Amino acid sequence: MADDLYDILGVPRRASDDEIRRAFRNLAKANHPDVNPGNKAAVERFKKITAANDILGDADKRRAYDAGEIDSKGDPRRPSWAGRPGGQGGGGRPAGAGRARDQSGFDEFSFANVFSDAFGGVGGGRRDGFGGPARGTDLRYSLEIEFLEAISGVKKRVTLPEGGVLDLAVPEGVSDGQVLRLKGKGAPGVGGIEDGDALVEIKIKPHTDFKRQGDDILLDLPITIDEAVLGGRIEVPTPSGRVHLTMPKGTSSGKIFRLKGKGVRTKAGGHGDELVTVRIVLPSDVDDSLSYFFSEWRQKNAYDPGRK
């Protein structure tokens, strides 16, 4: 005997369209193959849930199903006189025909659309008790942090859309787009099954001076013309504080200096480096004494910088 479509969705026959829609969404979230990888039973439940919604979610098909004109598969029911001479053989187009299916046999179904109404991502969970026991669904959030917070790590309290809070320890060296998982902080499970997880995607704000390249930090450092010519010790900012760099005489603009261990914490527990690129910046006001000095110097020391 075919399953009753109302029983599959867990709603009474007098259920409104909104009640059917909510029941379908909750069941689809809990039984979707993406949420239950390798679970064949969930795959079969998902097929039944989708097929039931295909009919009960369509006003014309639901009317035909309630009137006994089509069965739970959407096929026309054969009347008692079907097949007799002069009778109709039920060769018309099935009410459920025409819906596209993918190669796996599932009706076309957008997993993203099902969850689009919950906190900007996967969410909602099964809170109505429809169906059997099920693990709570994962909830997705995003958190924006400062560049230096990502480098050094930080503790954050996240206020959720529904009013709750999550205490999150952002690890040192987290990268932009990385997703942090908080076990058991998602939607509640049903029937004693474990709660889902909270998945927090990290968004890192750009820094005015530093850039990140893998585990290394990049910095452009302006220097004066006399520092480039004479060399010396200059202060350099790093994410962990200022350090001194010894620059040799005759340092050209564009030269890169490597500060070992001043980069981002690596997965192996070490640190990347900071790569400092020096840029010679002339004074905004070139006075007569500077102009005279270089005009005299050029006459005696002209050289080819390698221009092509």
N, C-alpha and C positions, 0 to 999 in steps of 0.2 A: 504494500500500500504506500502510495506517495506521501511524503511529508507535507503537513499543512504549512503553508507559507507564513501564516501568522504565528504559528508555534516556533518556526525557525527564527523569526525576529523577536519573539517573546512579547508580542503585543496582542491585545484583544481585537476582535473583528471590528469593533466600533472605534478603533484608534484613529486619531486625526492624522492628516498628512505630516504635520510637524512631529508627532509622536513616532511615526514610522521612520521619518528622516533621522531623528535623534537615535533611535534604537539601532538603525543601520550603521550610523557613524561610530557609535560606541563599540559595536561588535566587530566592525571592520578594523578599527584601530587595534583591538586586542588579538585578532586572528590573521592579520595581514602577513604574508610570507616574509616580508622584510623584517618584521618584528619577531618572527618565529622561524629562523633559519633551520632547515632540516627537520621540521616538525610536520610530518605528513598529515596528521590528524587536523592540525590547524589549517593546512592547505585545503583539505576537503570541506571543513567548516566554512572557510572563506568563500569557496565556490558556491556553497548552498546559500550563504548570506547574500552574496552578490546577485545570484539568480532570483532569490526571493524579492530583493529590492527592485530588481529589473521589472517585476510585475506589479508589486504593491506600490512602488514609487511612481507608477504611471497611472493616471486617473482612468484612462480607457481600458488598460489591461486589468486594473484592479476590479473595475465594474464587470468585465467579462469573466474574471476568475470567480467573483462572488456569485455571479449568475450561473456558474457551472458551464459556461461556454468554452472555457479553456482550462487545461489542467495545470499542475504546478510547474510544468516545463514550458508553458505558454503555447502548447499544441492544442488545436481544436479538439473538443471531445466528440467522439463519434455518436451521433444520435441512434436510437434503437432501430431505426429503419435504414441506416446506412448500409450500403452494399446490396439492397434489394433492387430488383429491376425498376428503373425509373427513379430510384432514390439517389441522394447525393452521397458521394463517397468521401467527403471531407478532404478533398484535394486542394482546398484553398491554402493561401499563405498562412503559416502559423503566426499567432499574434506576437510571439517573441522573436520572429525572424528578423534579420537585418541588422542586429547588433554586432558590431565588430568584435572579433576575438583575436588575441595574439597567439603566437605559436605554442605557448605553454597551455592553452586552453582556457585561460582566464578571460572574462569579459574585460573590455578596456576599463581601466580604473586608475585614477590618479591618486597615489598614496599621499603626495604633497597636498592635494586639495582637501583630503579628509582632515588633515591636521592644520590647515591654514587658519582655522578659527581659534587656535589655542596658543596664546603667548608667543606668537610669531614662529611657531615650529611644532614639532611633535608634542602632543600633550592631551589633556583631557582625562585619560584613563577610563577604566570601566567602573563607574560609581553606582550604576543602577541595578546591578545584580543580574542582568540578562546573561544567559548562557551559564557555563560551568566555571570552575575555578580558573583563574588566569593571572599571570604575572602582571603587575602594574606597568603601564607604558612609560617610556622615557620622556622627560620634558626637556625642551631645548631653550636656552637663554643665551644672550650675548652680554659681555662685560667689557667696557672700554677702560683701559688703564694708561698711565703715563709711560713714556719710553724708559725712564730710569727705574720705574717700579718693575717693569718687565725684566730688567737686567739684574736687579738686586733681590727680587721677590717681594711680596707684600701680602698682608691679610686684608680681605675686603668683606664687608657685609652687604649682601645683595638683597634689595627689597623687591619681592616678586609682585607681578601684576595683581594677584589675588590677595595681597596683603601680608603674606608670610615673608620670612627672611631666610637667607642661606649664608652661613659663615664659610668663606672660601679662602684657603691658603694658596695663593698663586706662587708657584715655585720659581726659584731663581733661574733666569735664562729662558723663560717661556717665550715662544715665538708667536708672531701675528697669525691668527687663524687656528691656532692650536686649541683643541677641545679638551677640557678638563671634566672628568667623570666623578660625580659624587654619588656613591652607592646608597641606594635606598631613599634618595631625596626626590624621587619622581612621583608619578601617580600611584595611589595605593593599590595593592593587589586585591584580588577577589577570592574568597573562599580559603583564606589562610595562606595563599601564595605570596611570595616576596613582592615588596614594592619595587617600582621602577627606579631608574636613576635620573639624576639631573645632569644634563650635558651642557656645559658652559663654554661657549666659544669666545676666545680672547681677541679683542681688537686693541691694537697698540697705536697711540697717538704719535705722530712724527715729532722729532726733536729739532730744535733750531740749529744745533751744531753737529750732533752725532747722527750717523747712519749705521745700519747693521748690514753686514755681509756674511751670512753664515754665523760662525762663532766669533768673527772679528768685528771690531768697531772702527769706523772710518771717520776721520776728522780732517778738515781743511784748516790750517793754522796760518794766519797772517803774520809776517815778520817784516821788520824794517830793512831798508837797504844797507844800513851799517851793520845790522846783525848778520845779514847774508855775507857781507864782505869780511867782517872781523871774526865772526863766529861767537861762541860763548854759551852760557847756560840760560835757558829760557824756560818759563813755566808753561806747562801743558795741562789742560783739563782732561780728566778721564772720568768714567762713570763712578769710580770709587774715590775721587778726590784729585787734587792737583799734584803733579810730579814735575821734576826738573829733567830737561833734555839738553844734553851737551851737543851743540851744533858746531861742526868744523868750519874753518875759514873757507870762504868761496862757495857757500851753499847756494845752488841754483834754485830758482822757483820751480816747483813741481817735484822736487826730491822727496822721497818717501822714507820716513823713519819708522821703525817697528819697536813698539813698547811691549815686551814680552809679558804675557799673563794679565794684560789690562783689558781683555775682551770679555766675552760672554762665557758663562759656565757651560762646559760641554757635558754630554751625556756620560762620558767616562769619568767625570769628576774634576777634570782640569779646567783651564780657561783658555780662550782664544787670545788674540793679541789686539792691540790698538795700532792702526796704521795711520800715521800722521803725515799729511802732505802739506809742505810749506809753500806759501804764496807770498812773493815779495810785493809789498804795498808801498808805493811812493808817498811822500808827504803831499798833502793837499795844496801846499804853497811851496813851490820850488823857488827859493830866493836867489839873489845874484851870486852869493858866495858859493852855493852848491853848483850853480850853472858854470861859474868860472872854474871851479875845481875840476869838473868833469871835462870841460872843453880843453883844459891844459892836459889832463890825464889822457884824453883820447888821442891827442896829437902824438904822444910818445908811446901809447900802449894799445893802439887799435888792434882788434882781434876779430876772428870770424866765429860767430856763435853757432854756426852750422845751419843757417837758413838755406832752404832750397828754393 
